[in-house]
Amino acid sequence: MLIRGRCHCGNIEFSLRWEPDPSRIPARACDCSFCTRHGGVWTSHPDASLRIALHDPARVSRYAFGTRTADFLVCAHCGVVPVAVSRIEGRRYAVVNVNTFVGIEPSLLQRVSSHLGEESRDARLDRRSKNWIADVEYVDEGEWEA
């Protein structure tokens, strides 16, 4: 399944290739203050591949907080956070915000609460390296296929 998503204005876009096609997409609603305020409901699959396009990189803020082990890509124009990226042992991992999906049937989403505030830094990185999208690529404007 090819899942497309973007911030409200389209400055940050992504395409997520998830195979085989999922019968349900886990949608984890993080209860931290940042995700609560920004509508962060995240999904990932370790075997999926993710392409991210930053159409105007000057209008993208990278926000890190707490353990500072992930960058949340915030569109500086519309304020939406479609992607979070973490670098672990030189490799890039990511999750995408299901609230930024375009054209995905909402009934596919299996929403659950996520409580990770007490997780240690090492446990957090270990979980991400096992569960987050491991094939993450930034693409240039000329390579992006809308």
mmCIF file of the C-alpha atoms, coordinates in Angstrom:
data_MODEL
# 
_entry.id   MODEL 
# 
loop_
_atom_site.group_PDB 
_atom_site.id 
_atom_site.type_symbol 
_atom_site.label_atom_id 
_atom_site.label_alt_id 
_atom_site.label_comp_id 
_atom_site.label_asym_id 
_atom_site.label_entity_id 
_atom_site.label_seq_id 
_atom_site.pdbx_PDB_ins_code 
_atom_site.Cartn_x 
_atom_site.Cartn_y 
_atom_site.Cartn_z 
_atom_site.occupancy 
_atom_site.B_iso_or_equiv 
_atom_site.pdbx_formal_charge 
_atom_site.auth_seq_id 
_atom_site.auth_comp_id 
_atom_site.auth_asym_id 
_atom_site.auth_atom_id 
_atom_site.pdbx_PDB_model_num 
ATOM 1   C CA . MET A 1 1   ? 0.000   0.000  0.000  1.00 0.00 ? 1   MET A CA 1 
ATOM 2   C CA . LEU A 1 2   ? 1.250   3.469  -0.814 1.00 0.00 ? 2   LEU A CA 1 
ATOM 3   C CA . ILE A 1 3   ? 0.216   6.004  1.813  1.00 0.00 ? 3   ILE A CA 1 
ATOM 4   C CA . ARG A 1 4   ? 0.699   9.689  1.143  1.00 0.00 ? 4   ARG A CA 1 
ATOM 5   C CA . GLY A 1 5   ? 0.656   12.417 3.737  1.00 0.00 ? 5   GLY A CA 1 
ATOM 6   C CA . ARG A 1 6   ? 1.531   16.055 4.162  1.00 0.00 ? 6   ARG A CA 1 
ATOM 7   C CA . CYS A 1 7   ? 1.303   19.075 6.354  1.00 0.00 ? 7   CYS A CA 1 
ATOM 8   C CA . HIS A 1 8   ? -1.672  21.380 5.763  1.00 0.00 ? 8   HIS A CA 1 
ATOM 9   C CA . CYS A 1 9   ? 0.084   23.642 3.234  1.00 0.00 ? 9   CYS A CA 1 
ATOM 10  C CA . GLY A 1 10  ? 1.994   20.808 1.506  1.00 0.00 ? 10  GLY A CA 1 
ATOM 11  C CA . ASN A 1 11  ? 5.489   22.041 2.346  1.00 0.00 ? 11  ASN A CA 1 
ATOM 12  C CA . ILE A 1 12  ? 6.336   18.730 4.069  1.00 0.00 ? 12  ILE A CA 1 
ATOM 13  C CA . GLU A 1 13  ? 5.119   15.672 2.154  1.00 0.00 ? 13  GLU A CA 1 
ATOM 14  C CA . PHE A 1 14  ? 5.790   11.980 2.520  1.00 0.00 ? 14  PHE A CA 1 
ATOM 15  C CA . SER A 1 15  ? 5.058   8.718  0.793  1.00 0.00 ? 15  SER A CA 1 
ATOM 16  C CA . LEU A 1 16  ? 5.039   5.546  2.869  1.00 0.00 ? 16  LEU A CA 1 
ATOM 17  C CA . ARG A 1 17  ? 5.250   2.185  1.122  1.00 0.00 ? 17  ARG A CA 1 
ATOM 18  C CA . TRP A 1 18  ? 3.781   -0.446 3.465  1.00 0.00 ? 18  TRP A CA 1 
ATOM 19  C CA . GLU A 1 19  ? 3.817   -4.024 2.214  1.00 0.00 ? 19  GLU A CA 1 
ATOM 20  C CA . PRO A 1 20  ? 2.022   -6.263 2.371  1.00 0.00 ? 20  PRO A CA 1 
ATOM 21  C CA . ASP A 1 21  ? -1.072  -4.092 2.483  1.00 0.00 ? 21  ASP A CA 1 
ATOM 22  C CA . PRO A 1 22  ? -2.123  -3.779 6.123  1.00 0.00 ? 22  PRO A CA 1 
ATOM 23  C CA . SER A 1 23  ? -5.594  -4.884 7.176  1.00 0.00 ? 23  SER A CA 1 
ATOM 24  C CA . ARG A 1 24  ? -5.296  -2.347 10.035 1.00 0.00 ? 24  ARG A CA 1 
ATOM 25  C CA . ILE A 1 25  ? -2.869  0.513  10.610 1.00 0.00 ? 25  ILE A CA 1 
ATOM 26  C CA . PRO A 1 26  ? -1.810  0.941  14.247 1.00 0.00 ? 26  PRO A CA 1 
ATOM 27  C CA . ALA A 1 27  ? -2.314  4.565  15.283 1.00 0.00 ? 27  ALA A CA 1 
ATOM 28  C CA . ARG A 1 28  ? -0.619  5.361  18.585 1.00 0.00 ? 28  ARG A CA 1 
ATOM 29  C CA . ALA A 1 29  ? -1.874  8.536  20.265 1.00 0.00 ? 29  ALA A CA 1 
ATOM 30  C CA . CYS A 1 30  ? 1.053   9.750  22.329 1.00 0.00 ? 30  CYS A CA 1 
ATOM 31  C CA . ASP A 1 31  ? -0.002  11.384 25.588 1.00 0.00 ? 31  ASP A CA 1 
ATOM 32  C CA . CYS A 1 32  ? 3.012   13.696 25.960 1.00 0.00 ? 32  CYS A CA 1 
ATOM 33  C CA . SER A 1 33  ? 2.282   17.417 26.014 1.00 0.00 ? 33  SER A CA 1 
ATOM 34  C CA . PHE A 1 34  ? 3.857   18.070 22.589 1.00 0.00 ? 34  PHE A CA 1 
ATOM 35  C CA . CYS A 1 35  ? 1.937   15.336 20.750 1.00 0.00 ? 35  CYS A CA 1 
ATOM 36  C CA . THR A 1 36  ? -1.286  16.206 22.550 1.00 0.00 ? 36  THR A CA 1 
ATOM 37  C CA . ARG A 1 37  ? -0.978  19.843 21.468 1.00 0.00 ? 37  ARG A CA 1 
ATOM 38  C CA . HIS A 1 38  ? 0.002   18.949 17.885 1.00 0.00 ? 38  HIS A CA 1 
ATOM 39  C CA . GLY A 1 39  ? -2.362  16.035 17.232 1.00 0.00 ? 39  GLY A CA 1 
ATOM 40  C CA . GLY A 1 40  ? 0.465   13.497 17.158 1.00 0.00 ? 40  GLY A CA 1 
ATOM 41  C CA . VAL A 1 41  ? -0.960  10.056 16.397 1.00 0.00 ? 41  VAL A CA 1 
ATOM 42  C CA . TRP A 1 42  ? 1.899   7.977  15.059 1.00 0.00 ? 42  TRP A CA 1 
ATOM 43  C CA . THR A 1 43  ? 2.361   4.847  13.008 1.00 0.00 ? 43  THR A CA 1 
ATOM 44  C CA . SER A 1 44  ? 5.286   2.895  11.646 1.00 0.00 ? 44  SER A CA 1 
ATOM 45  C CA . HIS A 1 45  ? 6.259   -0.498 10.313 1.00 0.00 ? 45  HIS A CA 1 
ATOM 46  C CA . PRO A 1 46  ? 9.894   -1.629 10.477 1.00 0.00 ? 46  PRO A CA 1 
ATOM 47  C CA . ASP A 1 47  ? 9.783   -3.055 6.943  1.00 0.00 ? 47  ASP A CA 1 
ATOM 48  C CA . ALA A 1 48  ? 8.086   -0.036 5.345  1.00 0.00 ? 48  ALA A CA 1 
ATOM 49  C CA . SER A 1 49  ? 9.940   2.595  3.325  1.00 0.00 ? 49  SER A CA 1 
ATOM 50  C CA . LEU A 1 50  ? 9.471   6.332  3.688  1.00 0.00 ? 50  LEU A CA 1 
ATOM 51  C CA . ARG A 1 51  ? 10.308  9.180  1.317  1.00 0.00 ? 51  ARG A CA 1 
ATOM 52  C CA . ILE A 1 52  ? 10.162  12.712 2.710  1.00 0.00 ? 52  ILE A CA 1 
ATOM 53  C CA . ALA A 1 53  ? 10.106  15.897 0.639  1.00 0.00 ? 53  ALA A CA 1 
ATOM 54  C CA . LEU A 1 54  ? 10.779  19.282 2.200  1.00 0.00 ? 54  LEU A CA 1 
ATOM 55  C CA . HIS A 1 55  ? 9.665   21.639 -0.559 1.00 0.00 ? 55  HIS A CA 1 
ATOM 56  C CA . ASP A 1 56  ? 10.968  24.753 1.204  1.00 0.00 ? 56  ASP A CA 1 
ATOM 57  C CA . PRO A 1 57  ? 13.485  23.545 3.813  1.00 0.00 ? 57  PRO A CA 1 
ATOM 58  C CA . ALA A 1 58  ? 13.800  27.080 5.195  1.00 0.00 ? 58  ALA A CA 1 
ATOM 59  C CA . ARG A 1 59  ? 10.181  26.732 6.342  1.00 0.00 ? 59  ARG A CA 1 
ATOM 60  C CA . VAL A 1 60  ? 10.765  23.514 8.287  1.00 0.00 ? 60  VAL A CA 1 
ATOM 61  C CA . SER A 1 61  ? 11.648  23.567 11.978 1.00 0.00 ? 61  SER A CA 1 
ATOM 62  C CA . ARG A 1 62  ? 13.167  20.564 13.688 1.00 0.00 ? 62  ARG A CA 1 
ATOM 63  C CA . TYR A 1 63  ? 12.008  20.378 17.276 1.00 0.00 ? 63  TYR A CA 1 
ATOM 64  C CA . ALA A 1 64  ? 13.591  18.060 19.850 1.00 0.00 ? 64  ALA A CA 1 
ATOM 65  C CA . PHE A 1 65  ? 12.530  17.859 23.492 1.00 0.00 ? 65  PHE A CA 1 
ATOM 66  C CA . GLY A 1 66  ? 12.658  15.486 26.454 1.00 0.00 ? 66  GLY A CA 1 
ATOM 67  C CA . THR A 1 67  ? 15.462  13.009 25.724 1.00 0.00 ? 67  THR A CA 1 
ATOM 68  C CA . ARG A 1 68  ? 16.268  14.966 22.515 1.00 0.00 ? 68  ARG A CA 1 
ATOM 69  C CA . THR A 1 69  ? 16.532  11.707 20.556 1.00 0.00 ? 69  THR A CA 1 
ATOM 70  C CA . ALA A 1 70  ? 14.034  12.590 17.815 1.00 0.00 ? 70  ALA A CA 1 
ATOM 71  C CA . ASP A 1 71  ? 13.454  15.583 15.581 1.00 0.00 ? 71  ASP A CA 1 
ATOM 72  C CA . PHE A 1 72  ? 9.829   16.475 14.981 1.00 0.00 ? 72  PHE A CA 1 
ATOM 73  C CA . LEU A 1 73  ? 9.512   18.130 11.572 1.00 0.00 ? 73  LEU A CA 1 
ATOM 74  C CA . VAL A 1 74  ? 7.238   21.131 12.095 1.00 0.00 ? 74  VAL A CA 1 
ATOM 75  C CA . CYS A 1 75  ? 6.097   23.155 9.105  1.00 0.00 ? 75  CYS A CA 1 
ATOM 76  C CA . ALA A 1 76  ? 6.953   26.764 9.957  1.00 0.00 ? 76  ALA A CA 1 
ATOM 77  C CA . HIS A 1 77  ? 4.170   27.950 7.639  1.00 0.00 ? 77  HIS A CA 1 
ATOM 78  C CA . CYS A 1 78  ? 1.124   25.922 8.771  1.00 0.00 ? 78  CYS A CA 1 
ATOM 79  C CA . GLY A 1 79  ? 2.368   24.424 12.069 1.00 0.00 ? 79  GLY A CA 1 
ATOM 80  C CA . VAL A 1 80  ? 1.560   20.773 11.284 1.00 0.00 ? 80  VAL A CA 1 
ATOM 81  C CA . VAL A 1 81  ? 3.931   17.935 12.324 1.00 0.00 ? 81  VAL A CA 1 
ATOM 82  C CA . PRO A 1 82  ? 3.722   15.082 9.785  1.00 0.00 ? 82  PRO A CA 1 
ATOM 83  C CA . VAL A 1 83  ? 6.958   13.202 10.599 1.00 0.00 ? 83  VAL A CA 1 
ATOM 84  C CA . ALA A 1 84  ? 9.376   12.525 13.450 1.00 0.00 ? 84  ALA A CA 1 
ATOM 85  C CA . VAL A 1 85  ? 12.895  11.275 12.715 1.00 0.00 ? 85  VAL A CA 1 
ATOM 86  C CA . SER A 1 86  ? 15.477  9.678  15.007 1.00 0.00 ? 86  SER A CA 1 
ATOM 87  C CA . ARG A 1 87  ? 19.097  8.840  14.199 1.00 0.00 ? 87  ARG A CA 1 
ATOM 88  C CA . ILE A 1 88  ? 20.288  5.688  15.967 1.00 0.00 ? 88  ILE A CA 1 
ATOM 89  C CA . GLU A 1 89  ? 23.838  4.403  15.483 1.00 0.00 ? 89  GLU A CA 1 
ATOM 90  C CA . GLY A 1 90  ? 24.124  6.353  12.236 1.00 0.00 ? 90  GLY A CA 1 
ATOM 91  C CA . ARG A 1 91  ? 20.849  5.102  10.786 1.00 0.00 ? 91  ARG A CA 1 
ATOM 92  C CA . ARG A 1 92  ? 17.690  7.156  10.275 1.00 0.00 ? 92  ARG A CA 1 
ATOM 93  C CA . TYR A 1 93  ? 14.340  5.906  11.657 1.00 0.00 ? 93  TYR A CA 1 
ATOM 94  C CA . ALA A 1 94  ? 10.947  7.617  11.453 1.00 0.00 ? 94  ALA A CA 1 
ATOM 95  C CA . VAL A 1 95  ? 7.274   7.588  12.352 1.00 0.00 ? 95  VAL A CA 1 
ATOM 96  C CA . VAL A 1 96  ? 4.475   9.380  10.517 1.00 0.00 ? 96  VAL A CA 1 
ATOM 97  C CA . ASN A 1 97  ? 1.428   11.169 11.880 1.00 0.00 ? 97  ASN A CA 1 
ATOM 98  C CA . VAL A 1 98  ? -1.775  9.421  10.716 1.00 0.00 ? 98  VAL A CA 1 
ATOM 99  C CA . ASN A 1 99  ? -3.635  12.725 11.054 1.00 0.00 ? 99  ASN A CA 1 
ATOM 100 C CA . THR A 1 100 ? -1.682  13.918 8.009  1.00 0.00 ? 100 THR A CA 1 
ATOM 101 C CA . PHE A 1 101 ? -2.643  11.003 5.730  1.00 0.00 ? 101 PHE A CA 1 
ATOM 102 C CA . VAL A 1 102 ? -4.322  11.875 2.442  1.00 0.00 ? 102 VAL A CA 1 
ATOM 103 C CA . GLY A 1 103 ? -7.070  9.606  1.106  1.00 0.00 ? 103 GLY A CA 1 
ATOM 104 C CA . ILE A 1 104 ? -6.793  6.763  3.616  1.00 0.00 ? 104 ILE A CA 1 
ATOM 105 C CA . GLU A 1 105 ? -10.020 5.208  4.850  1.00 0.00 ? 105 GLU A CA 1 
ATOM 106 C CA . PRO A 1 106 ? -10.287 6.117  8.574  1.00 0.00 ? 106 PRO A CA 1 
ATOM 107 C CA . SER A 1 107 ? -11.668 2.658  9.393  1.00 0.00 ? 107 SER A CA 1 
ATOM 108 C CA . LEU A 1 108 ? -8.190  1.231  8.621  1.00 0.00 ? 108 LEU A CA 1 
ATOM 109 C CA . LEU A 1 109 ? -6.778  3.047  11.637 1.00 0.00 ? 109 LEU A CA 1 
ATOM 110 C CA . GLN A 1 110 ? -6.608  1.083  14.877 1.00 0.00 ? 110 GLN A CA 1 
ATOM 111 C CA . ARG A 1 111 ? -6.262  3.833  17.479 1.00 0.00 ? 111 ARG A CA 1 
ATOM 112 C CA . VAL A 1 112 ? -4.597  3.104  20.815 1.00 0.00 ? 112 VAL A CA 1 
ATOM 113 C CA . SER A 1 113 ? -3.118  5.257  23.577 1.00 0.00 ? 113 SER A CA 1 
ATOM 114 C CA . SER A 1 114 ? 0.633   5.388  23.999 1.00 0.00 ? 114 SER A CA 1 
ATOM 115 C CA . HIS A 1 115 ? 2.284   6.141  27.350 1.00 0.00 ? 115 HIS A CA 1 
ATOM 116 C CA . LEU A 1 116 ? 6.052   6.406  26.913 1.00 0.00 ? 116 LEU A CA 1 
ATOM 117 C CA . GLY A 1 117 ? 6.955   9.237  29.276 1.00 0.00 ? 117 GLY A CA 1 
ATOM 118 C CA . GLU A 1 118 ? 8.713   7.026  31.825 1.00 0.00 ? 118 GLU A CA 1 
ATOM 119 C CA . GLU A 1 119 ? 10.753  5.137  29.231 1.00 0.00 ? 119 GLU A CA 1 
ATOM 120 C CA . SER A 1 120 ? 14.529  5.430  29.629 1.00 0.00 ? 120 SER A CA 1 
ATOM 121 C CA . ARG A 1 121 ? 16.606  6.913  26.821 1.00 0.00 ? 121 ARG A CA 1 
ATOM 122 C CA . ASP A 1 122 ? 18.173  3.526  25.977 1.00 0.00 ? 122 ASP A CA 1 
ATOM 123 C CA . ALA A 1 123 ? 14.823  1.711  26.044 1.00 0.00 ? 123 ALA A CA 1 
ATOM 124 C CA . ARG A 1 124 ? 13.359  4.406  23.794 1.00 0.00 ? 124 ARG A CA 1 
ATOM 125 C CA . LEU A 1 125 ? 16.139  4.071  21.207 1.00 0.00 ? 125 LEU A CA 1 
ATOM 126 C CA . ASP A 1 126 ? 15.894  0.274  21.325 1.00 0.00 ? 126 ASP A CA 1 
ATOM 127 C CA . ARG A 1 127 ? 12.118  0.389  20.745 1.00 0.00 ? 127 ARG A CA 1 
ATOM 128 C CA . ARG A 1 128 ? 12.521  2.799  17.851 1.00 0.00 ? 128 ARG A CA 1 
ATOM 129 C CA . SER A 1 129 ? 15.215  0.701  16.173 1.00 0.00 ? 129 SER A CA 1 
ATOM 130 C CA . LYS A 1 130 ? 12.881  -2.314 16.300 1.00 0.00 ? 130 LYS A CA 1 
ATOM 131 C CA . ASN A 1 131 ? 9.532   -0.697 15.464 1.00 0.00 ? 131 ASN A CA 1 
ATOM 132 C CA . TRP A 1 132 ? 10.027  2.545  13.544 1.00 0.00 ? 132 TRP A CA 1 
ATOM 133 C CA . ILE A 1 133 ? 10.387  2.790  9.763  1.00 0.00 ? 133 ILE A CA 1 
ATOM 134 C CA . ALA A 1 134 ? 14.011  1.888  9.011  1.00 0.00 ? 134 ALA A CA 1 
ATOM 135 C CA . ASP A 1 135 ? 14.169  2.827  5.322  1.00 0.00 ? 135 ASP A CA 1 
ATOM 136 C CA . VAL A 1 136 ? 13.956  6.638  5.404  1.00 0.00 ? 136 VAL A CA 1 
ATOM 137 C CA . GLU A 1 137 ? 15.049  8.925  2.582  1.00 0.00 ? 137 GLU A CA 1 
ATOM 138 C CA . TYR A 1 138 ? 14.840  12.654 1.992  1.00 0.00 ? 138 TYR A CA 1 
ATOM 139 C CA . VAL A 1 139 ? 14.229  13.468 -1.664 1.00 0.00 ? 139 VAL A CA 1 
ATOM 140 C CA . ASP A 1 140 ? 14.985  16.636 -3.577 1.00 0.00 ? 140 ASP A CA 1 
ATOM 141 C CA . GLU A 1 141 ? 12.223  18.731 -5.103 1.00 0.00 ? 141 GLU A CA 1 
ATOM 142 C CA . GLY A 1 142 ? 13.071  17.485 -8.610 1.00 0.00 ? 142 GLY A CA 1 
ATOM 143 C CA . GLU A 1 143 ? 12.793  13.832 -7.543 1.00 0.00 ? 143 GLU A CA 1 
ATOM 144 C CA . TRP A 1 144 ? 9.418   14.145 -5.810 1.00 0.00 ? 144 TRP A CA 1 
ATOM 145 C CA . GLU A 1 145 ? 6.493   12.454 -7.519 1.00 0.00 ? 145 GLU A CA 1 
ATOM 146 C CA . ALA A 1 146 ? 3.228   13.966 -6.332 1.00 0.00 ? 146 ALA A CA 1 
# 
